[in-house]
Amino acid sequence: MTQLNDLPLNIIQFYATAPYPCSYLDNRQARSQVATPAQLIGTEMYSRLVKNGFRRSGEYTYRPYCDDCQACVPLRVNVAEFVPNRSQRRAFAQHANLIATCRDLSFFSEHYDLYRRYQQSRHLGGGMDQDSSEQYIQCLLQSHVDTRLIEFRDDTHELKMVSLIDSLDDGFSSVYTFFDPDKTASFGTYNVLWQILQARNAGLPYLYLGYWIRESRKMSYKSNFRPYEILLKNEWVTEDCINRS
C-alpha cells in the first residue's frame, strides 16, 4: 500500500488543524490532517490519498488526526463479493422505478431545495440545515477530481434523490447523498446498493463509504454492506480479520 511518505511531498504538503468540536461523538474534540494545495490534487493523486484514509469536502481533502481517539475508521465495500441481505433486496425493489441521470456538476435550485428539506428533516440543528446556497456550492459542487452528480427521479419525473460520487482508479468514493425525507422510503440503502452495482458494472473493486464510527448512529449503517474492509494501522483488513483479532 502507498504510504504518505511515498507521495510527492514536494507537490503535496500536509498540516494539522487546531482542535474543534467533533460532529459525531458528544463531548469530543477532533482534529484533521489536511492535504494542500487543493488545486494540485487531481483524480490520480486523490485516489492515492483515499487509499490512505483521506476524504474530501469540496476542495478540502482531509483525514481524522485526533489526539486521543481513533473512532473514525475508513471503510470500503468489496464490490465483487458483495451480496445484499433480505432487507437490502427489499429496499432496492421498493425503488426500482427510480431513473438515474448524470448531470453537470453545477448548481440546480431544485437540488438545493431538496438538500434543505433533507437537512432540516434528518439533521436539524446539525449546522448544515442552515447552509446558504453559497455554502452548498462550496461543500458539494467544488471539485478538482472526476466527480459525478447523479439525480434520481421517479416515474412521474419528481426529484427524489441526488448523489455525488468521485471516480477513483480502484473504485468509486461516495461523497454525499441527500434525498426526499419520506420516512416510509429506503433511499439511503437503495443509493449505496446502486453505487455498488455501478462499480461492479465498471469493473472496479471497491466502493469507498467514508468513515465508519461504531458509536455513531449516523455512521454505523455502513457496516451493513458486507463484505467490507477497514483501514487499520495503514493496512486494509477484512471483516474476518477484525473478528479474529
C-alpha positions in Angstrom: 0.0 0.0 0.0 1.2 3.5 -0.8 2.4 5.3 2.4 2.2 9.1 2.9 6.0 9.3 2.7 5.9 7.8 -0.7 3.7 10.6 -2.1 5.4 13.6 -3.8 5.8 15.8 -0.8 7.5 18.5 -3.0 4.0 18.9 -4.5 1.6 17.9 -1.7 2.0 19.2 1.8 0.1 18.2 5.0 -0.8 20.2 8.1 -2.9 19.6 11.2 -5.8 21.8 12.2 -6.5 23.1 15.6 -8.9 21.1 17.7 -12.6 21.6 17.1 -15.9 20.0 18.4 -16.5 16.6 17.0 -19.5 16.4 14.7 -20.3 12.8 15.6 -19.4 12.0 19.2 -20.6 14.2 22.0 -18.1 15.9 24.3 -15.1 15.0 22.0 -12.6 17.3 20.4 -11.4 16.5 16.8 -8.5 17.4 14.6 -7.9 16.9 10.9 -4.8 16.4 8.7 -5.3 18.4 5.6 -3.6 17.9 2.2 -2.7 21.0 0.2 -2.6 22.8 -2.2 -6.1 21.8 -3.3 -5.7 22.7 -7.0 -2.9 20.2 -7.4 -4.9 17.2 -6.0 -6.4 15.7 -9.2 -8.0 12.4 -9.6 -4.8 10.3 -9.6 -3.4 11.9 -6.5 -6.8 11.9 -4.8 -7.1 8.1 -5.5 -3.8 7.6 -3.7 -4.9 9.7 -0.8 -8.2 7.9 -0.4 -6.3 4.6 -0.1 -4.5 6.3 2.9 -7.8 7.2 4.6 -8.4 10.7 3.2 -11.8 12.1 2.2 -12.8 15.4 0.7 -15.5 18.1 1.3 -15.5 20.4 -1.7 -11.8 21.4 -2.3 -10.9 20.4 1.3 -9.0 17.0 1.4 -8.6 15.7 4.9 -8.5 12.7 7.3 -9.1 12.4 11.1 -6.0 13.3 13.1 -7.3 13.3 16.6 -5.0 13.2 19.6 -6.8 10.6 21.8 -9.4 9.0 19.5 -9.4 6.6 16.6 -13.2 6.1 16.3 -13.3 7.3 12.7 -12.3 4.2 10.6 -12.2 4.4 6.7 -14.5 1.7 5.2 -14.8 0.3 1.7 -17.1 -2.4 0.3 -15.7 -5.3 -1.7 -17.9 -4.9 -4.7 -17.2 -8.3 -6.4 -18.1 -10.3 -3.3 -21.0 -8.2 -2.0 -24.3 -10.0 -1.6 -27.3 -7.9 -0.4 -29.3 -9.2 2.5 -33.0 -9.5 2.6 -33.8 -6.0 3.8 -31.4 -4.5 1.2 -33.0 -6.5 -1.6 -36.4 -5.2 -0.4 -35.1 -1.6 -0.4 -33.7 -2.0 -3.9 -37.0 -3.4 -5.2 -39.0 -0.7 -3.4 -37.3 2.0 -5.5 -36.9 0.1 -8.8 -38.8 2.8 -10.5 -36.1 5.5 -10.0 -34.4 6.8 -13.0 -30.7 7.9 -12.6 -29.4 10.7 -14.7 -25.8 12.2 -14.7 -25.9 16.0 -14.7 -23.2 18.6 -14.9 -21.5 19.5 -11.7 -23.5 22.7 -11.4 -26.0 24.4 -9.1 -29.6 23.5 -9.7 -32.2 25.2 -7.5 -34.3 22.1 -7.4 -31.4 20.1 -6.0 -30.7 22.8 -3.4 -34.4 22.8 -2.3 -34.2 19.1 -1.8 -31.0 19.4 0.1 -32.6 22.0 2.5 -35.6 19.7 3.1 -33.3 16.7 3.8 -31.1 18.6 6.2 -34.0 20.2 8.1 -35.7 16.8 8.4 -32.8 14.4 9.1 -30.1 16.7 10.6 -31.9 19.6 12.3 -29.6 21.6 14.4 -26.5 20.0 12.9 -25.3 23.2 11.2 -25.8 22.1 7.6 -29.6 22.7 7.9 -28.7 26.4 7.8 -26.4 26.2 4.7 -26.8 29.0 2.3 -26.6 28.3 -1.5 -23.0 29.5 -1.4 -22.1 27.1 1.4 -23.9 24.3 -0.5 -21.9 25.1 -3.6 -18.6 25.2 -1.7 -19.2 22.0 0.1 -20.6 19.8 -2.7 -20.1 21.4 -6.1 -16.4 22.4 -6.0 -14.1 19.6 -7.1 -10.7 19.1 -8.8 -11.3 15.4 -9.3 -13.6 13.3 -11.5 -16.9 13.9 -9.7 -20.3 12.8 -11.0 -23.6 14.4 -10.0 -26.4 11.9 -10.2 -30.1 12.8 -9.8 -32.8 10.2 -9.3 -36.4 10.8 -10.3 -39.5 8.6 -10.1 -41.7 7.7 -13.0 -43.7 11.0 -12.5 -40.3 12.8 -13.0 -40.3 14.0 -9.4 -36.8 14.5 -7.9 -36.3 12.1 -5.1 -32.5 11.9 -4.5 -29.2 13.5 -5.5 -25.8 11.8 -5.1 -22.2 13.0 -5.6 -19.7 10.3 -6.4 -15.9 10.6 -7.1 -14.4 8.2 -9.7 -11.1 6.7 -8.4 -8.6 4.4 -10.1 -9.8 1.5 -8.0 -13.4 2.3 -7.4 -15.9 5.0 -6.5 -16.0 7.2 -3.5 -19.4 8.1 -2.2 -19.1 11.8 -1.4 -22.6 12.8 -0.3 -26.2 11.8 -0.9 -29.4 13.6 0.1 -33.0 12.6 -0.6 -36.7 13.1 0.0 -37.1 12.6 3.8 -40.1 10.3 3.3 -39.9 8.0 6.4 -41.5 5.1 4.5 -38.7 5.1 1.9 -35.3 3.5 1.9 -33.5 5.9 -0.4 -30.2 5.8 1.5 -29.9 2.0 1.3 -31.0 2.0 -2.3 -28.4 4.5 -3.2 -25.5 2.6 -1.7 -26.7 -0.6 -3.5 -27.0 1.4 -6.7 -23.4 2.7 -6.3 -22.1 -0.9 -5.6 -23.8 -2.0 -8.8 -22.3 0.8 -10.8 -18.8 0.0 -9.5 -19.3 -3.7 -10.4 -20.5 -2.9 -13.9 -17.4 -0.7 -14.4 -15.1 -3.5 -13.2 -13.9 -1.5 -10.2 -13.2 -3.5 -7.0 -14.3 -1.0 -4.3 -16.9 1.4 -3.1 -15.4 3.8 -0.5 -18.1 4.8 2.0 -16.0 7.3 4.1 -15.7 6.9 7.8 -17.4 4.3 9.9 -18.0 5.2 13.5 -19.3 2.3 15.5 -20.7 4.5 18.3 -22.4 6.9 15.9 -25.9 6.1 14.7 -25.3 8.3 11.6 -22.3 6.3 10.5 -22.9 2.7 11.9 -25.1 1.7 8.9 -22.1 1.4 6.7 -21.0 -1.9 8.2 -24.3 -3.5 7.0 -22.8 -3.7 3.5 -20.7 -6.8 3.6 -18.0 -7.9 3.0 -16.2 -4.7 3.8 -12.7 -3.7 4.6 -11.4 -1.1 7.1 -8.1 0.8 7.3 -6.3 -0.1 10.5 -2.7 0.9 11.1 -2.2 1.8 7.4 -3.4 -1.6 6.2 -6.8 -2.5 4.7 -8.1 -5.6 6.6 -11.2 -7.7 6.1 -14.1 -8.2 8.5 -12.9 -11.7 9.1 -9.5 -10.4 10.2 -11.2 -7.9 12.5 -13.4 -10.6 14.2 -10.4 -12.9 14.7 -8.3 -10.2 16.4 
